[in-house]
Amino acid sequence: AAAAAWRRLADERGEALAGLTPRIVVARLPGGDLWRLFAGPVDAATGESRCAALRQAGESCLLRQAPEDMIRVTN
Protein backbone atom coordinates (compact mmCIF):
# COMPACT_ATOMS: atom_id res chain seq x y z
CA ALA A 1 0.00 0.00 0.00
CA ALA A 2 2.87 2.40 0.77
CA ALA A 3 4.50 1.70 -2.59
CA ALA A 4 1.16 2.34 -4.29
CA ALA A 5 0.85 5.61 -2.36
CA TRP A 6 4.26 6.68 -3.64
CA ARG A 7 3.28 5.89 -7.23
CA ARG A 8 0.04 7.86 -6.80
CA LEU A 9 1.88 10.83 -5.30
CA ALA A 10 4.55 10.71 -8.00
CA ASP A 11 1.83 10.72 -10.68
CA GLU A 12 -0.22 13.50 -9.07
CA ARG A 13 2.56 15.63 -7.55
CA GLY A 14 5.47 14.80 -9.84
CA GLU A 15 7.07 18.25 -9.79
CA ALA A 16 7.35 18.29 -5.98
CA LEU A 17 8.77 14.75 -5.91
CA ALA A 18 10.99 14.83 -9.00
CA GLY A 19 14.37 13.22 -8.46
CA LEU A 20 13.58 11.93 -4.97
CA THR A 21 14.11 8.33 -3.91
CA PRO A 22 11.35 6.79 -1.77
CA ARG A 23 12.07 4.78 1.36
CA ILE A 24 9.22 2.93 3.09
CA VAL A 25 9.57 2.11 6.79
CA VAL A 26 7.12 0.24 9.03
CA ALA A 27 6.75 0.84 12.76
CA ARG A 28 5.12 -2.06 14.60
CA LEU A 29 2.81 -0.57 17.23
CA PRO A 30 0.41 -2.28 19.68
CA GLY A 31 -2.58 -0.76 17.87
CA GLY A 32 -1.34 -1.77 14.41
CA ASP A 33 1.37 -0.98 11.94
CA LEU A 34 2.30 2.57 10.98
CA TRP A 35 3.81 2.95 7.54
CA ARG A 36 6.03 5.93 6.81
CA LEU A 37 7.11 7.10 3.42
CA PHE A 38 10.38 9.02 3.32
CA ALA A 39 11.75 10.71 0.20
CA GLY A 40 15.01 12.48 -0.36
CA PRO A 41 17.65 13.53 0.11
CA VAL A 42 17.28 17.30 -0.24
CA ASP A 43 18.74 20.31 1.51
CA ALA A 44 16.58 22.19 4.03
CA ALA A 45 15.52 25.02 1.69
CA THR A 46 14.55 22.63 -1.10
CA GLY A 47 12.71 20.42 1.36
CA GLU A 48 10.72 23.35 2.74
CA SER A 49 9.78 24.42 -0.78
CA ARG A 50 8.72 20.92 -1.79
CA CYS A 51 6.77 20.37 1.43
CA ALA A 52 4.99 23.70 0.94
CA ALA A 53 3.94 22.63 -2.56
CA LEU A 54 2.67 19.28 -1.26
CA ARG A 55 0.77 20.90 1.62
CA GLN A 56 -0.78 23.42 -0.79
CA ALA A 57 -2.06 20.44 -2.80
CA GLY A 58 -3.60 18.90 0.34
CA GLU A 59 -0.88 16.36 1.09
CA SER A 60 0.91 15.85 4.39
CA CYS A 61 4.61 16.59 4.50
CA LEU A 62 7.13 16.79 7.31
CA LEU A 63 10.71 17.82 6.75
CA ARG A 64 13.23 16.14 9.01
CA GLN A 65 16.91 15.45 9.17
CA ALA A 66 17.87 11.99 8.04
CA PRO A 67 19.11 9.59 10.71
CA GLU A 68 22.85 8.90 10.77
CA ASP A 69 22.49 5.58 8.93
CA MET A 70 20.92 7.42 5.96
CA ILE A 71 23.43 10.27 5.69
CA ARG A 72 26.22 9.88 3.16
CA VAL A 73 29.30 12.01 3.63
CA THR A 74 31.48 12.73 0.62
CA ASN A 75 34.67 14.74 0.34
Helices and strands as residue ranges (DSSP letters): H 2-12, H 14-17, E 21-29, E 32-40, H 44-56, G 68-70
